Amino acid sequence: MNFGIALIVLGGFLLGGAWSIWRADSDTSGRTGPQVVFAAILLLAALLATASGILRLV
């Protein structure tokens, strides 16, 4: 498997994790601060991994 494809797959996995954390319901009304921060970190990591994978394929 090409390393660029592996990075794109990793980016998709991280994007799915960010989406599941964003959609997670808590006992409080709305999202908590740590949920938002962790989802943002995962989203940033997903974007970086996907962009790196695309650049490795080019």
CORFEN-V226133 format. One record per residue. RES is the residue in one small letter. PHI is phi in radians with two decimals (* if undefined). Layout:
BEGIN
res={RES & RES}
phi={PHI & PHI}
END
This chain:
BEGIN
res={m & n & f & g & i & a & l & i & v & l & g & g & f & l & l & g & g & a & w & s & i & w & r & a & d & s & d & t & s & g & r & t & g & p & q & v & v & f & a & a & i & l & l & l & a & a & l & l & a & t & a & s & g & i & l & r & l & v}
phi={* & -1.24 & -1.14 & -1.12 & -1.17 & -1.09 & -1.18 & -1.17 & -1.12 & -1.09 & -1.08 & -1.14 & -1.11 & -1.17 & -1.12 & -1.11 & -1.16 & -1.12 & -1.14 & -1.20 & -1.22 & -1.11 & -1.50 & -1.15 & -1.62 & -2.03 & -1.20 & -1.47 & -1.40 & 1.54 & -1.53 & -1.49 & -1.05 & -1.09 & -1.11 & -1.15 & -1.13 & -1.17 & -1.14 & -1.17 & -1.13 & -1.14 & -1.13 & -1.10 & -1.12 & -1.14 & -1.13 & -1.15 & -1.16 & -1.17 & -1.10 & -1.12 & -1.13 & -1.14 & -1.18 & -1.20 & -1.38 & -1.38}
END
